[in-house]
Amino acid sequence: MVETWLVDAMRSYNAESYSMRHAYAAQLHLPGPVFRELVVWALQSLPDEILVGLDVDPNRKHIDKVESAFEGQEHVSNLFGGQGYVIKEAHVVNRGDSYSVHHLPEEWTDDLFSGQRGSRAGRFTHWLHTHPNAPAIPSGADTDAAQETTGVDMILGLRFSPEGPLPWFDDVDGTRRSLGTEHAPKTKRSWFSRKELPVLGIAPTGHSIHDIQLIAFHKTGLGVNVLLIDESGYPYGWDELIQPTS
């Protein structure tokens, strides 16, 4: 069950994905329930980052009219493995710091290709890793690891409280994609600070979620437009926000 606050955030994210569609070379459809799992796993694994492998469903293609509506002027066909197919499931394969998290434990490697595919010698098409209390902007380690990916790499950045040992790190440049923080109610960070932060919702772990950022990119550096879809395969907010303007 996807919480109402997260559905609202995904609707806002999809509206921006539509308005920015011409900036992307391809698109990736991620089901909302899988996305919710990723957010919860990220918080349950603190203070570590996690690496998640993502499988596509070979029997479930993107819906044609959704694909067409979000196709941009810079569209590239056959850019990556699994392009045009909906993500089916996710598996946490490693946790650690920003460097060690990219290396797969032995039980997740594919021996047949391990000599050719480096640290990403696993069976998954796409990969996602988390940036706890940091923006979803690729680091050097992220870019290096992406060179071994047949599909796309995604970064999930979360801003949350209580922060614990991970205060918000913001000293990095890059394009950010957030999920609907402009309409969230505000709350003060602490008794010692007057700065107010939006609160998207409360996670099952008890954390207040102030921001969720999500990006996807191909190893060539091209951006991939993520669509967060419901059980029927349509983006959250399709009827109200996207279809009437297409």
N, C-alpha and C positions, 0 to 999 in steps of 0.2 A: 504494500500500500504506500503510495507516494503522498506525502503530506501536502496540504493545500498551499502552504507558504512556498514549498519547492516547485509545485506546479506553476504558481504565479511567477516565480523567478525564471523558470524555463520558458514561459510564454514571452517574457520580456527579452530573454536571450535570443529566441528564435526571431522575434521582430527585428532585432539588430542584425541577425544573420541574413535576413532578407534584404534589409536596406544596404548591407555591405557586400552583397553577393558578387558584384563585379570585381571585387578585390581578391577573389579566390580562384584557384585553378581547378578545384574539385570540391566535392562534398562528402560528408560522412554522417550516416544516420545512426544515432545512439539512443536506444530505448530509455525512457525515464526511470523505470525500476532498476536498470543496470547502473545508471548514473547515480541514483540514490545509494546503491551499494558502495560505489566508489567513495562517496563523501563519508559514509559511516566508517568504512575500513580505514580511510585516511586518519580519522579522528581516534579510532581505537588503537592505532599503531603509534601514536605520539610517544616520544618526541622524534621517532624515526620517519624517514620518507619510505614510501613503498613503491615497488615496481609491480605493475599489473599487466598480465597478458590477456589479450582480447581475441576471441574467436568470432568469425562471421558465420552467418547461417547460409550455406550454399543453396538452400531452397527458398530463400526470401530476398528478393530484389527490392530496391527502392521503388516506391510507387511512381509511375511515369510522370504523372502531372505534378507531383511534388518535386521530382528531379528537374523537370522543365522549369517550374516556377523559380527555383533557386539557382538555376544554371547561369553563371556570369559570362561576361564577354571574354574573359581570359580562360575559359574552360579548356582543360586538357584531358582527352580521353586516354584510358589505359595508362594512367600516371603511376598507379601503385597496385600491389596485390590486394584483392578483395574489393576493389573499387566497384561501387554500384550495389553492394550487398550489405544488409543490415547486420550490425553487431548482435551476436546471440548471447554471449556470456563472458564473464570475466573471472580471472583467477589471480590471487596474490601469489607472486613467485619469489619475492625477496623484500627485505627491509633493511635499512641502514642509513648511512650518511649520503651526501650528495654524490659521492664517487663510487662507493662500494655497492650502492643500491642497483647500479646498472648491470652488475654481473650476475648471471644466473647460477643458482646452486646446481650441483651436478644432477640432481633428480629431475630437473626441468630441461635439460639439454637434449638435443637430438644428435646422437652419436654419428649418424650418417653424414651430417653436414657441419659438424662442429669445427672441423679444420678449415672450413671456408667462410663461416659466418661469425667468427670471433665471439665476443661476449654475449651476443644475441642469438646463439645457436639453439633456439628453442622452436617449438612448433607453432607459436602464435603468429597471426598476421599483423596485428596492431599492438602497440605498447603504450601504456600510460604510466607516468609516475607523478608523485605528489610533491608540492612545495608547501609545507606547513608554515603558516604565518609568513609567507613570501609570495610575491606576484608570480603568475604563470607566464614567465618569460624564460626562454631557453638559456642555459649556461653553456660554457664551453664543453663540459662533460656531457650535457644533454645532446648537443650537436654532434659530438663524436659518436655517441652511442647510436644515434639515428642512422648512421651510415650502414648499419647492419640490419636495418628494418626493411622487410619486404612491403609492408603496408605504410602506415603513418605512425608518427609519435604524437602523443598528447601530453599536456601538462595540466594538472589540476592544482590551482593555487587556492588556499583557504586562509581567510583571516578570522580568528576566533578568540573567544575569551571563556574562561580564564586562560591566559597565555602560558602559564607554567614557565619552563626554561626557554621558551621560544618567543621573545618579543618580536613584534612586526618589523620585518626587514624590507625597506622600500628604496634602497639606494641602487636602483637598476633601471636602465632605459629600455624601452620597447613598447610595442602595441599591446594593449590589454583588452580583454573581453570579459566583462563582469555580468553576473546574472541579476539584473533588476534591483540594484541597490538604491536607485533614485527614488523609489516609492516606499522604501522600508522606514519604519519608525526609528527614531534616534534614542540612544541611551548613552549616559556618561561612561567613560572607560573605567574610572575609579574615583574614589573620594579625593585623590590627589590631582586629578586632571579634569579640566573643564571641557575638553574636547569630546564632542558627541559623535558616536558611531552609529550607522544604521544597523538594525537587527533584522535580518531576513527571517530567522526562525530559530528554534531550539532543536538541536540534533538529539537523537536517541542517547547519545553519550552524555548529555547535559550541557554541552558547550553552546554558547550563543554564537551564531554564525553572522559575522558582519559583512563578509564578502566571499563570493565564490567566483573564481576566474577559471576559464577553460579555453585552451587553444589546441590546434592540431597543425602539424606541418610535415611536409615531405622532406626526405633527406637532401633534396636539391635546394631547400630553403623556401620552396613555394608554400603558401598558406593553404590550408584545407578548411572549408567551412563546415562546422559541426551543426547538425540539426538534432534537437532533442525531441524524440517522437513518442507518441502514446502507443497503446497496445494495437491499435488499428493501423499503425504505420504513418500516421499524419503528424506533423509537428504540433506540439502544444501551442494553442492560439491560432491555428490555421484558419478557422472560420471567421474569427473576429478581427484578426490583425493582418493576415497575409492575403487570403483569397480575394477580399474585396479590392485590394490595391494592385492585384496582378493583372 
